[in-house]
Amino acid sequence: MNRHEKSTYLVFRDGRDPEKLKLGNLVISPKNPLDDDHYTCPYNLSDLHQWTDNPQTQSCLSITVQDSRARQASLNAACCIEAARGSVDTSYIHIEGSNARRFQIEHTTEFLNRMIMSSPGAKAWLNSRITVAKHMYYLNQLKFGSSRRPQIWMVTGVQLLSDVTVRYRRESSSSRDLNFRVPPPEAGTLAANFILANDNMAIGGASLSLSTSSANDVAYSHVDERVWAAQFRRLNVDFRKEGAAFDRRISLKDLLDLGHLGIRGAVTQGVDEASQITGVDEDDANERSVGIEETDKELFKKILSASASGKRALLIGGAESNLKGVRNDLRGMSDLLLDLGFDVSLCFEKMATRDGILRSWAQLIQKTRNGDTVVVYYSGHGGISKPNRSDADRNIQYILPIDIVESTKDDFRGILDVELSYLVSCLTDRTHNVTIVLDCCHSERAVRAGIAGLPLTGVRAWSPVSRKEIESHMHRVTESGVLEKLKYREANPYSVRIAAAEDNQYAYEDTERRQPETQDTASYEEEFAMGRLTRELVMVIRKIGDDITSWDAVLSQLRDKLYDAGDKSQRPQIEGPKMRILFSLERLAYYGQLGVKSTLGRKDKLISAAYHKDEASLMGGRLVGIREGDQYAIMPSTANSVDEAKKIAVAEVKAVYTTSCEVRLKFVNGFGEVKQGATAFPVRCFRPEYGVQISVNNAFIDSLLRAQIDSAMFVHVANLGDGDEGGYVPFATVKEEGGKLVLLHQHNDPIFAYPAHTEAEYGDAVDNVVYQLQKLARAHQVLNMVPGEMYDLDVSQVSIEVGRVERKRRRPFSDGEMSFNEGDLAYLEIRNGSNTSIFAHVFLVTSMGTINWLSNGSPSGEELHRNGRPYIPGQPAFGARRILSGWRFNWPTSIPRRGPLKEAFVVILTSEKADLGFLETEYRKGARAKVGAREWDENEQIAEVCVDDDFFFSVRRIDFDLVPRLK
């Protein structure tokens, strides 16, 4: 093998098995073509004769390779010290063998296209590895400003030898030199450390020199034929080709077609990354070109593993005008999600046009499979367009891609909230485990169903487009049919949405001074900006680590940091199934958890971090249904339930206000402290009116019922001696009939019957009965909620219209008509005729005790502006007024159709925003969310309302009958 031939081949100290290292193999690391990830070509040498012709043969062949590597370091300190340190490692490999055969593919690009790319296995391997390489390309560009990425190589030549003798010699030498003239003590010590590892120093001027050398010889032999050298050529993968595709315009029809790309089916629509291969590079692999940094090796392995994990993330960086933290946000989130095992895709800078963002989202949808975990994150500017009239369409929110300034009346380059809602809906058609994070201004509700001029520095709001341009695009979206494809009238029940701020708020970024890790001088610092939501979210999730917690608990910690922040106050919101464990479909099951504060006060007062007093306040009051005498267990912030081993104190309610209550603490150990972030779990909320009569003959069942009811939160066993002479009327009755436990409430017909024929069924039957009793008690509380005179909100100018939807038109109830037939569609409209804004929260309470949250698209309440547009729960207000769809009434399967059922709409009107979703029927402990169906029987929030002395509310209850369909 001559000098040129040796330069085109990589030589191996140990021969490789020719059945494994084959022509046509695809590898990431030519130095370790079998040890690292690789694709094995299915063809043998005999199958490739047309590509190699006859091999080059020699009776004997020797190969000698010398490799020298030198390292140098120098130091010049205080103008009086000169130091140098160097080393040279030289290795010699001499391989000598017989029966030499060399096979080499000449027409490499044609061979690749015809023989390799035609193989489904090779195509799948290339798709996955190119995806990983592309992700690394953009991650390194984001983090380091250099587009490093692993290369993909194809084996195009192999040198076979048998009866081989190998001689290997390694020589090492090092030198250390030092010259200095009476240095300061510190500088002299530094130099001696560098050169002599703190050996003895000379005093005054000196010149020191050290040198060492070593050698190592190894010899061994192999008899069998093996591959001792191989030629590798790099595949040309043109990322610019993909970048050009990002510039192609995405029409509204293309957007609509996302719903027809097999998203509802079981087949994943893969992205053909291999189509970006343009050929085979003529340059051969050499020692330098095949090198890959160790950090990149680890990142490659991490991303490759994540690509098969079913955990995917798309991180988007939008317009950055006057923002400095978008790239840092993407870095922080990408590092977090990579550590959590996500396959991270990036869309930023030139890629993040409107079309580029839509294309990236479409590719994410196509790759997503049922059961995958998906995160979509956006950092950048958010805009809001307000109507010119108070009774016009609602505010329109949108995110701003980098080409927003190119918008015209006929071509809006932003992405509207309804378009985002549609994209999220397409994702949740594939998987229900979706989390959306928007770190921008006005982001609340942006994925639920501007400010002109230049943005303020550090404020994530900007809009260089007019309302007219936005309305024109909204009209086009409406006409395209996208709105008709939106499935969820209020909020997507399968996606968790994290918003940096409310729809009328700014979101901010902070800038701090940091010393770069690469700088040696402590005096040098640089500015480091980051979105406040992103910074806190990353810190909170990293702090949680492997602990199990819910998104609702994360929200509490985010608000502690961001809400009361002076000039940069922003109120983050998490919508959707907030009781889910982070990035999971599993949900925590507890009800009534409250935040703990050291003192009562308005929401703008500072709260001490810890306190030792025996008094505190809970962030819940009359609006939550708290009464004097209720008891709570005070737990650490990381607690998910009452754990006696971790319980800090027991709190008993002494005074109740609108949104808070005073409690007296009894510490478990007689003393202790309650740190900020502590949580109160209800353990006993005795309500005299919720007595339950037990009428069962089985003593064992009777004892089980009494024990569980005694430990229940609201209900208790009725004392039949209570009440007036007319006799005590229990809240509910439990009887045993025909081998079943039956539950009666408000009428003589049982609303539930649970089998209890055998002892194995006793426990389940009792569990079901007590759970249903708790539901009925909570529903009764909501139905009878009153604010009290001190906190009653004046809603005399608020009107509520209720009626049926017939032929997609409203038919209001006439006076005295308050009944729906089974199967009817209902609507409810709220109109604010007062001079102040109020917030509406709407619930449906059924005769079975289920509380349905109809306004869940506005978790903190739907704002009704004074004399503004009315609010119809479940009726999107964007664009042109849509035809009503209504809420359908179905008859409960467990109740016979013997007569009408008593049900009610409950409208809670508040003076300020308040998160009242906790009133919805709790998710039953031990149950699991069912993919494919809306679970009404769930609690998606924990009580959290503003702690504000000026908080007022009112409750409007609209009772109606549900009439069964006659058979």
N, C-alpha and C positions, 0 to 999 in steps of 0.2 A: 504494500500500500504506500503510494508516494505521499509527498508532503501535502499536496492539494487535497488528495483523497482523505488523508487523516484530518485535515481541517474541517471537512464537511461532515465528519462522523463524530459522535460522542462515544468514547471508549469506556468500558465498564471493567472495574477491577475484578469483579466476579461475573462470570458468564451468566446469561439469562436463558431460561428455558425457551427453545424455539416454538414450542406449542403455545406459549403464552405471549411472548414478545413477537408479534407477527406483523407483516406488512399490512398497512391499512388500519392498524390500531390508532385510536385517538387518545391522547394523554394530555394532562395538565402540566406535569413536571417530567421532562425528558430525563433528568438525572435519576429519577426514581420511577421509571415507566410502569412498573408492576406494583410497587408498594403504594403509590398514591392512586387516586381515583382515575380510572381509565375505561375505555370501551374496547373490547376485544373483537377484532374483525372475524367474521364467521368463515372466511375463505382460507384455505391452505395454500402453500406455495404452488402446488400442482394446479390449482384452480386459476392462478394468475399469470399463466405463461404468456398470454397475449399482451400483458402489460410489462413484463420483465424480459421477455425473450429468454435466451439461455443465460445461465449465471456466468459470471467471471470466475474462473477457477485457477488455483495454484496448488502445487503439491505441498508447499510449505509457505508460511507467511509469518513475518514478525512485525509487531507494532510497538513503537516506543513513544511514550508521551511524557513530556516534562511540563510541570505546572509550577510556577513561582508566584507567590503572593507576598507582597510587601506592605507593611503598615508603618506609618510615621506619625509622631506627635511632637509638638514643640511648645515651648513656653518662654515668654519674655515678660518679666515682671519688674516694675519700678526702675526700668532703664539700667539695671545693674545685674540682672540675672539672665542668662541665656541657657536654656536646657533643651535637650532633644532626646527622644526615645524612639527606637525603631526595631522592627523584627522582620525577618524574611523566612517564609516556609516554602520549601521546595520539595516536590514529590516527583518520583520517577516511576513509571510503569513500563515494564517490558514484557510483552506477551508474544509467545512463540508457539506455533502449532502447525498442524498438517491438515490436508484435505480442505483447503480454504475454498469457500463458495460465497460469492457476493451477489445478492439479488437487489435490483434497484428499479423502482417505477419511474418511468421517464415522463409520461404525460399525466402529471399529478392532478391538475384541475379536472381533466376529463375523467380520470379514475375516481376522483372524489364524487363527482356528480353522478356517474353511472353505477358505480359499485357500492359506494358507502351511503350516499344520500338516499338511495333507493331502499335502504334497509330501515324498517320501522324502529328497530332497536337503536340504530345509530341516530336516527332523527330525534327520537325521544331523549337520548343522551345529550345530543347537541342542544336541543331546546332548553333543557334544564341547566346545562353548564354555561350556555351563552347568557341565560337569564341571570345566573349568579355573577358572571363576569360583568354584565351590564350594570347590575346593582352595585358591585364593587367599584366600577368605573365612576359612577355618580357619587357614591359615598366618599370615595377618596377625593374627588373633585370638591365636594362640599366641605370636607374636614381639613384637607391639606392644600387645596388649590391645584393638585396634580392628579391627572387622570390615570393613575396606576390601575392595572387590572391584570389578572392572569390570562395567559395566552393559551390557545388550543393548538396542539401540534398533531401532525399525522406522521406515522412511521412510513417513510418512503424508501428505506434501504436497510438491509441487514447483512452483517458479515458473520458467517458461520465458520467455526474452527473446531477441530477435535484434537485429542492428545496434546493438550495445551499445558505449557509451563509458564507460570507468572512469577516475575520478580518485582518486588515493590520496595522502594527505598524512600525514606522521608528524612530530610535534613532541616534543622531549625537553627537559626542564629539570631541573637539580639544584641543591641548595643545601647548604652546609656551614657550621655555626656552632660557635664555641668560646668559652667564658668560663671563665677560671680565675684563681685568686689565689695567687701564689707557691707553686706545687705542689712536692712532692718531685720530684727529677729523674726517678725512674722513672715516676711518674704523668704528669708533663708529657710525656715521650716517648711514652707510650701514647696520650695524647689527640691529640698531633700526628700520630702514625701514622694514627690513625683518621680525622682530619679532613683533614690536609694532606699525607698521604703523606710525612711527615718533612721538610716544608719548614722554613724558618727559624722559630724560636720567639722570642717576646718574653720578656724577663726581668722577673719580677714579675707583677702583675696585667695582664690583657689581654683583649681581645675581638676575635675574628677572624670574618670572614664571607666566603664565596665563593659565587658563583652562575654557572651556565652555561646556555645554551639552544642548540638546533639544530632545523632543520626540513628535511624531505625531501619533494619533490613528484614524483609519477609519474603519467603519463597514457597510456592505451592503449585499443585498440578491438577488438571481435570482430564479425564479420558473421553467422556461423552461429548457429542457435538453440541455446542452451545452458541448463542449469539454473544459475540465479544465487542461488537461495535454496531451502532445503528445511526441512520440518518433520519432527522426529524425536520419537517417543514411546517411553518406556521400557517394556519388558516387565516385568511383575511376576513375579518368581521367588521362591516362598515356601520358604525353607530350613527354616522352622519346621514346615512340612508334613512334610518329610523327618524332622525331629527327632522328631515325634510317632510316625512309623513305627518309629523305633528303640526305642520303648517297648513295642511289641507283642511279646508273649511268643513265643519261638521254642521249639517243642516238640522232643522227641527225634525225632519223626517228620519234622519239618522238617529237622532235622540229617541224618537218614538220606536224605532226598530229594535232598540235594546230589549224591549219587552218581547221580542219575537226571535231572539237569538238562542233559543233553547234554554232560556233562563229558568223556565218553569219545569223543564224536563230533567231527567237524571244524567244526561250527557254533558260533561264539561266541554265548553268551547275553548280549546287550547289556542294559545298564541304561537304562531309559527316563527320562532326566533331564528331558526336555521335559515330562513329565507334571507337573512342579512349577510350570509357568507357569500363573498364575491369571487372566491378562488383560493388558490394555494400560493403563498409567498415563495419567490424563488430563493430567498435567503435561507441558508441552512441554520440549524441550531448550533450555537457554540456556547462555551462556558458562561459568557457574559449574558447572552440573550435569553438563556433559559432560567436565569436567576430570578427568584421571587423572594421578597422579604418575609421574614418569619411572621411578622404581624399580619401580612396579607395571607399567608398560609392559614393562620388561625381564623381570620375573617372569612376566607373561602369556605373552610370547613363549617363554620357557624352558619353561614348563609345557605350552603348546600343542605345542611341538616334541617334548617328552617323551611326550605322550599318543599320538603316532604312532610312537614308537620301539620299542614292545614291551618297554619296561623299566618295571615297576610296583613300587611299594612301599606297604605298609600299615604305618603307625606307630601303635602303641597305647600309651596311657598308662593304667595301671590305678590301683587304689586307692593313695592317697598318704598315708595315716595316718602321721604322724611322719616323712614323707619330704619333702625340700625340692628335690630335683633332677630330678624326673620331667619337668617342663616344659623344663628346660634340656637334658635328654637328648633330648627330641623335637626341640628347636631344633637341637641339634648334628647329629643324624642327618638331619633334613630338609635342612639346609644341605649336608651332605656328599652325600646322594643326589641332590639337585637339581643340584649341580655335576657329578655323574656321569651326568646325563641321565635320571634316573628321574622318572616321573610319581608324585608323592607324595600319598597319601591319609592323612588323620588321623582317629583315633578317640580322643578324650580328653575329660576332664571329664564333662559330662552325657551325652555320647554313649557313654561307655565302660562301660555296663552289660553284664551277661552277654549280653542279647539284642542290644545295640548292637554288641558285638564280633563275635558270631556273624553278624550281618547284614552288617557291613563285610567280614568274611572271605568270606561267600557272594558278595557283589558282586565282590570281587576274583577269585574263582574264575570267575564268569560272564564277566568281561571278559577273562580270560587266554586266549591262543591258544597253539597248539603252537609252541615255539621262543622264547616270551617269556622274559624274565629277571625273576624275582619275588623280592622281599625282604619278609619280615614281621618286624617288630621290636616287642618288648614291653619296657616299662620300668614297674616298680612292685613290688608285693609278690608273693612266691611263698610257697606253703605246702606243708607235708608232713604227712601223717597216718600215724602209725606204728601197727602192729597191737598189740593188747593181749597177744598170745601170740607167742612166737618162731617157732612153726610155722604161724602164720596167713598170710593173704595178705600180699603185699609192701607196702612203703610206697606210699602214694598221693600223688602230687604234683599241684599245681594252681596256677593263677594267680588273682589276686583282682581282679575288676572292682569298680567303685565301689559297686555295690549288694550286695556280699558280706554286709553286716550284716543284710540282709533275708532271709537264708537261713532255711529251716525244714526240718523233717524231710522234708516233701513237696515242697520247692522249694529245691534247692541253687543258689545264685547264683554260685558259682565255676565255673571251667572245668577239668575234669580233664585229666591228661596223656593219657589214652586218647582224649579228645575232640579234643585238639590233634593227636594223631597221625592221627586220622581226617581232620581238616581239611587237614593237610599232604599226606596221601595223595590227597585230592581235587584238590589243587593239582598234584601230580606226575603225576596222570592227564592233565593238560592240557599241562604242560611239565616237563621234567626239570631245568631250571635254576632251582632254588629254594634260597634261603638264609633260614634262620630264626635270629633273634638274640633271646635271652632274658636281659635284665639284671635278674635277680631271684634271691632265695635258692632253693636246692634245685633249680636249673634243669637240671642234668645229667639226661638221660633223659626230661625232661618232654615232649618231642615224639618220643620213640623209640617207641614202640609204645604239725603246726602247733604251731605253737607257740601256746599259749593266751595270752590277755591282750593287753595293749597292746604294740606293737613297740618295740624300742629305737630311739632316734634314729639315723638313718643306716644302720640295718640293714634289708635288704629282705625280712624275713620277718615274717609276721603271719597269724594265723588266728583269727577270732572264731567259728568253727564247730566242732562236735564231730565226733569220729570216727563217731558214730552217724549224723549227718546225711550225712556223706560216703559211708558205706557204703550208706545207703539210696539215694543217687543212683547209686552204682556199680551197685547191683542193678538200678535202672531202666535204666541204660545197657546192661547186659548183656541184659536182657529185650527191649530195643528192637531188638537185632540189629546195633548199631553195631560191636560187637567182631568179629562175624562178617565185617564188611566190611573189616577191617584186612588188607591184603595181605601185609605184610612182618612176618615172625615175629620178627626181631631188630631191624633198623634199616632205615629207608627208604633204598635205595641211590641215590636221585636227589636228595636234599636235603642240603645242608650245614647242620648245626645248631651254633650257637655258644651256649654256656651260660656264664654268669658264674661259676658255682661248681658243685662237686660236689653230689650229692643230699643229702649230710649236712652241707653247709656254708652259712654265711651269705654273702651278697653285700653289699657296702658302697657307700656314697656318701661323697665327701669334700666338705668345705666350705672355701672359701678367701675371703680378702678381696680384692675387686677394686674399682678405681675406674671408675665408669661413664664411657663415652666422652662422654656429654653434660655432664658436670660440669666446671666451670672451676676449681674449687678442689681442689688435690691432697690436701687433708686429708680429703675426703669419700670413704668407701669403703662398699661394701655386700657382704653375703654372697652367694657364688655356689656353689651345690651342684650336683653332677653324679655320676651313677653311675660307679664306678671303671672298670668294663668299658667302658662307652660312651665315656668320656673317652679311654681308651687306644686303643680300637678306632678311633675317629675320627682320632686323632693318627697311628696307624700307617698307616692307609689313605691319609691325606693325604700322609704322608711318602713312601709308595711311589710316588704320582703315576702316571706313565705306565709305570713299570717293570713287568715281568712277574714275578709271584711267586705262590706258592700259599697257600692257607689254612693249610697246615701251617706255613709260615714265619711267618705272622701269629701263629699259636698260640704259637710259640716266643718271639716278642717280647712277647706278652701275659703269658705266664708269668714272663718275666724281670722284669716290672714288678709283677705282682700276687701272685705265689705267696709270695715271701719278704718279706712286708710287715709283719712283726711282728703286732700285735694285729688288724690288718685283712687278714690273709692270706686269699686265696681262690685256688683253683686252677681257672682257666677251662678249658673243654674245647671242642674242635671235633670233632664226629662226622660220619660220612658220608664222601663222596668228598673228602677233605682235600687231595688233590694237584691239585685243580682250580685253575686260574688264577682270581683273584677275579672273581666274578659271571660266570663263563663255564663252558662245558662242556669246553673244552680243558683238558688235564691235562699237568703236567710229568712227565717220565719219568726219574727217577733213583732209586737204591736205596742205602740204607745211610748216608745223611747223618747226622752226629753233631754235637751241640753241643760247643763247646770251652770249657774252664774253665782258669783260671790255676793253680789248686791243687786237690788232692784235698780232700775234706772232706764233712762231713754237709750235708744239704740246707738246714740252718738257719744255715749260716755265710755271711758276706758274701764276695763275690768281687770282686776288684779290677777296675776298668774296663779297664785295659790293662796289658800287661807286656812286657818285653823279654827274658825268660829263654829259654833253649833247651829248657826243659821245660814241659810242660802236661799236662792230662788231658782225655780225651774222655768224653762222657756215654754210654758204652756199654761193656760188658765181656763176661763169660762168657755172660750171658743173651742177648746179641746175637750171640754166636758169634765174637767177636774172639779172635785168637791173637797171640802174640808174633811180631814180624816183619812184621805187616800194615802197609801203607803208605797214608797218607791225604794228600790235597791240602788245605791250609788256605786257605779262600776267604773274601772279605768276606761280611757278612750278606745282601747283596742278590744274591749269586750263585745261579744256578739249575743250574749245571753247572761242570765244571772248565774254566776259561779260563786258558790259560798266561800271557796278558798281565796278568791280575789276580791270579794265584796269589801268595800271601804266603809260604808255606813248605811243605815236605814233612815229614810227621810219621811216624815209625816207632815202632810199639808196642814198649815195653820190659817192661811188667808188666801183667797182666790181673787184675782183681778181679771181683766179682759184677756190678756195674752201672757200672763205670768202668775206665779203663785209663790208664797213664802212657805218655807219648810223648816222644820227643826230636825237637826241631824243627831243621830245616835251612832257614834263610831263603834265598829265591831270590837276593837281592842280598847275601847274606852277613850282613845285619843287618836289623832291622825290629821291628815290634810287632804283636801280635795283639790287636785290640780286642774288647771284650765283644760277643757276638752273632756272632762269627766261626763258620764252619761247616767241618766236615771231610768231604770226599768220598773214599770209598774208591777207590784206584787199583790196588792189588795186594794180594790176599789169597791167597797161595800155599797150597795144600792138597795135600800129597804123595799123598793117597789118591784124588785126582780126576784121575788120568792118563787120557788119551784116546788110543786106538790109531787111527791113520789107515791105511786100506787102500784107496786109490784109485789107478787107473792113469793118470788124466789129470793131467799135471804141473802144469797151470795151476790146476786145482781143488785139488790138493794144497798148492800154495803159498798159495792163498787161505785154506784151512783153517788151516794152520800160523800164518799171520800173525794171523788173528783170534783163534785160541785163545791165542796168546802174549800178546795184549793183553786177554784176558778176566780177570775178577776172580778166579774160583775154579779153573777147570779149566786143565790144561796138557797138552802133547803128551807121551804116555807114552814113557819110555825102556825099550825092550823088554829091556834088559840088567839092569833092576832086579829085585829080588825074590829069592826062594829058588830052590833048584835046580829046584823043581817048575815054575818058570816064572812070569812076572809076569802077574797078572790085572788087566787095565785096568778102570777104572771104567765106561767105555763104549767102543764101537767104532763108527767111521764107515766104511761101505763104499760102493762104487759098484756098483750092480746094475741092469741093464736101463735104462740112461739115467737113473737116479735115485740120489740120495744117501740111503742108509738108515742109521738109527741103531739100534743094539742096546744094551740095558741089562738086565742081570739074567737074560736068557733069550735064546734063539737067534732068536726071531721079532723082526723090526724093529718098533719102536713108532711110527716115523715114516718116511715115504718122500717125498722132495722131488724134483720133476722137475729134471733137469739135462741135457736133450737138446741144448740150444744154449748158446752163450756168453752170450746174453742172460739165460739162466736161472741161470747159474753163481752170480752174486753173491747172488741171492735164496735159492737153495738153501743156500749156505754160511751166510748170515745166520740162516736158520731153524734150521739144525743147531746153531750155536753158542748161539743163544738157548735152545734146548731143553736143551742140555748144562748151561747155567747154571741152568735150572730144576731139573734133576735133582740138581745139586750142592747147591743150597739146600735142597731137600726132604730130602736125605740128612743135611744138617747139623741140621735140625729133628728128624728122627727119632732122631738119636744125641746130642742135647743132654744134657749131664750137668752138675750144679752143682759137683761136687767136695765133699769131706768138710766143708770149712770153711763152705760156704754151703748145705748141704743142709737143706731144710725138712722137719720131721717131719710127715708126712701119713699116719701109720699109722692114724689114726682117720677118714680120708677114704675113702668107698666110691664106686665108680663102677659103675653098672649100664648094660649095653648090651643092646639087643634090637630086635625088629621091632615095627612098628605094624601090627596086623591088625584090620580092621573098627573102626578108630579106637580100638583098645585096645592097651595095651602087652603084649608077650609077651617077657619077659626070656630071654636065652640061658641054656641049661642048661650045666652044667660040660662043658668041652671043645668046645662048639659055638661057633664063631667064624667064621661065613660068612654073607654076604648073597647072594641071587640077584639077577640083573639085574632092575630094576624094583621091588625091595623098598623099603619105607619103614623108615628106621632112627631110633632115638632114643638119647639118652645122658643119664643122670641122675647128678648129682654131689651127694653128701650129706656134710656136715661134722659129724662126731660128736665133734670135739675141743672144748676149752674156749676156743679163741681163733678169731677170725675170720680167714679167708684169702680170697684172690682167685683166681678161676678164669678161664683163657683157653683156649678150645677151638678146635682146628684139625683139618681133615680133609686128610690127605696122600694123594694118589692115586698110582697106579703110573706115571703120566705126569709126575710131579713137580709137579703143581699143588697149591698149598696154599690151601685154602679156610678162611676165617676164620668159624667158626660162631657165635662169641660177639661179633660186631661191634656188637651193640646195647649192649655195655658196654665201650667202648674201653679203659678203664683196668683192666678186670677185673671180673667179677661177684662182688660180695661175698657170701660164704657165712658167715652168722653161726653162732656156736657153737650146735650142736644146733638149728639153724633149719630153715627150709623148704628142700627140695632145689632144685637148679637144673637145668633142662632147656633147653639151647640151642634157640632157635627156638620155645619154648613160652611165650607170654605168661603172666605170673603174676598179672595183675590180675584182680580180680573172682572169680567162681566158677571152680573148676578146669575148664579147657576140654578138649575132646576133642583128643587128639594128632593132628597131621597128619604129622609125621616128615619126614626128609630122603630124597628118592628117589635111588636109584643107577641111573645110566644107563651103558651100555657105551660106551667111547670108539670113535668112528667109525673111527679109524685102525688099530685093533688087531683082528686076526681073532679070532673066538670059538673058540679052540683049547684054552683051559684057563683056570683061575682066575687072577685078578690079585691081587697083594699090595698091600693098602692099609692105612691105619692112622688111628685117632683119636689125636691128641696133646693131652694136657691138661697145661698148665703152671700150677702152683699157686704163688702168690707170697705173701710175708708182707705186702707193701705194694702199693699201686696201681702199675701200670706199663703204659705204652702199648706193646703188643706187636703192633699191627696191621701193622707193617712186615714181619713174617714172612710175610704173605700174598704170594702170587705177584705179582711186580711187573707193573705195566702196561707193556706193550711199547712202547718208544720208537718214535715215528712213527705209532702207531696212533691211532685216534680212538674215543671212546665211541659206542656205538650206542644210539640212542634206541629204547626199547621192549623191550630185553632186558638182563638182568643180566649184567654182564661180570665173570666170576670171575677172568679173567686180568688182574688189575690190582693195583698196589700203592697203597694209599690212605694210608699213613702212613710217617713217617720214624722211625727209632729214637729213642725218648726214654723213659728210665726214671729213677726216682729215683736220685740220687747219695747213697747212704746206706750207712754201714758195717754197719748192722743188717739189710740186705736179704737174705732167703733165698728159695730157690725149689726146687721139685721138679718132675720131669717124669714123667708117667704115659703110657705108650704102650700102646694097645690094637690089636694087629694082627688083621686079619681077611682072609678071601678074598672076592673078588667073583666069583661064579660066573656064567658066561654062560648066557643062555637058549638052550635047545636049539631049533633051527629044525626 
